[in-house]
């Protein structure tokens, strides 16, 4: 938690926070920064800063004097709009689930802003033997197209790897078009797949050649497993996240590790993408790069502190693209474009609520918006009132009902994978049939038929087919992408 001069920011609250909000925020932040639990350098100083902020803000007279002397806060560039799957929690003697769908929406002021951050892009291309032929040829063509489409202020490096890695070229070296084409067309596929080598060189391209205020992103394109260096790759992803460098992974075919690419993407605000047909590389690469351009904030970080007896079961980013998130803070959400919101879906498990409790906090924290040369903090508090177990509750908004329904189908294929890993192929087969029925009922005919076919394959072979597992995983994940991009603010 960085030290700031604002007492409100130290406690991660807004200026209109009530005294109860201040007390709750103080307790939560104190648990995080107390020197007994925080061994980082400067922990004691940070603890004293929090104490100072609370001593002023908890005293109405001192707070009023502080507010009068303080300069007005800069207008926010985004607003956080939470919705909930229930208008209230219930007094129950068992845990209960509740979902919160949150839109991070650009304000009118930020939409009208002319600021567009440059893009610092690194493509890390797999040149192992398995990429030979159509895969490599389409990758060459897609890369050349992207280079031609970038703006003059954007910077792109091309890194290639197999058993070793190297920088093929950088566009800011002012190479002629014919030189770039010659270098790309001269690439040959050979050797093994050592992803860490490629990611390390790609990371250093950004880290050692920074472009101030740019959106920094690495796109890894591979068709195979890496061997023995997964932990090193994940550690590198953690370093990248701290520097606001996103990493996305494109997997071609069916022989790459989707969980591994998911984990890397989740740590950094990136995305993993399944490319069934090599001819789709150009389409997916263009879409991804488009979402990284015309941004006014290079990254959004969500720091989230869970309330006592509340567990975060799952987290997903739904906009601008679908990607699972870690279940522990901080969350890197990636850049914000002028006309596009970000949307996340959080699933909480709340422990037993005694009848004496009227309100329950789920979590509190802040969105940190990384702008050009500065940051802006947007406080977030998630809470619900508690009512009798027999009380009638209104239905939640349709947008969150739809998200929950799609998430349920995605989790069904996850559960089937777990059952197969445990040797319970009959349960996995039955679950896939349920999933197919749900998909067909929603008129997702192509995916529903694919799931039915996979259920038969599981019955006969006790496993997913080579393409089926990824096709169904990424197919059900794609359903989470919302049709309507904005929610209304919750009451």
C-alpha positions, 0 to 999 in steps of 0.5 A: 500500500503506497503512502499518500498525502490524502487521509482519505486515500490512506484509508481507501475511502471517499470524501463522503464516507460516513463515520461507520465507513471510516471505522470499518476501513481503519480496522481493515487497513490496520490489519494489513499494515500492522508491523506485526503482520507486515515485515516489508521496509517502511511498515512502521511508518505506514502504520503511523500514517494510517493512525494519523489519518484515522485520528483526524477523520474520526474526529468530526471537528478535525475532519471538517478543518482538514477538508476545508484546507485540502484542495478539491479532489481531481474529478474521477476518470472512471466510476465503479458501478456494482450490482449484486445477485441478491438485494440482501443476504439472509439469516442462515445457519449455513454459508451462502453465495452472492455475486457482484458484477462491477462495471468500471466505466469511463466518465464523460470527461475521460471519454472526451479526452484526446489522450491516447497512450502509445503501445509498446508491443512485443510478439514472442513467436514460437519457431519450434519444429512443430510450427513448420508449414501452415502455422508458421506461414500464417504467423508470418503474414499476421505479424507483417499485417500488424506491423503495417497497422500500428501508428507511428508512435507505437513500438513493436519488437519481434522475439523468436524462440525455440531452444534459444531466443533472440530479438529479430527486429524492432520497428523503431530501428527504422527498418525499411519495409523490404528489410522487415519482410525479408527478416520475417520470410527468412524464419524457419521452424526447428528445435524445441519449445522453451517458452521461458527463453522467449518470455525473458527476452520479451520482458527485457525488451520492455523493461530495458527500453521503456517508453514512458506512459505506454501500454506495455504488452507481450503476446506469446504465440505457441503450439506446444508445451514448455518443459521444466520452466513453468515456475520460472515463467510464472515468476516472470509474470509476477514481475511483469505485473508489478511493472504493468506489463500484460502478457497474453498467450495464443495457443495454436492446435491442441498440444499446448498447456491451457492452464499454464497460459491461463495462469500467466494471463491472469497474473498480468491482466492478459488473456489466453486464446485458443486458435483451432485453425492456424488461419485464425491467427490473423483475426485473433491477433488483430482483435487483441492489438485493437483492444490495446490501442486508443487507451487512456489508462495503461492498467487498472489494479484492484486491491480488494480486502475481504471482510471476515468470514467471507471467501472469494470463490472465483473471479472473472473479467468479462469486458473487454475480453473474458479471462479468469482472474486469481482469487487473491488480491491484487488483480491486474485488469489491463488498460481502459479504452476511451469508449469501453468499460471493464467488467468483472464478476466476483463470487463470494461465499459468506459464512453463517450470519447470526440473527443479531447482524443487520449488515454484512460487508463483503469486501472493500478496497480500491481501483488504482487507475494507472494514467500517463505519469500519475495514478488515480484511486477509486474506492470500492465498498461491497456490502449487503443488508441482512434479512430474515431467512423467510423474507421475499427478495426481488429478482436481481437485474437481468445482466447479472442473472445472465452472467451467473447462468453462463458462469454455471455452464463454464464451471460444468466443463471445469467440474467434468475435467476434475472428475476425469482427473479423479478417474470418475468418467461416468460422472464426467460423461453425465455432467457433459450431457447436462451441459449439452442440454443447457447449451441446446436450450439456449440455442447454442446449437454448434457448441451443444452438439460438440459437447454431446459428441464429447460425452460419447467420446468420454464414455468410450475412451474415458477422456476428452478428445484431443480438440474437445477439451479446449474447444468446450472450455474456450467455447463456454468461456466465450459465452461469458462475453456480455452483449450489453456493455453497461450496467446501471448503478446498484442502489 
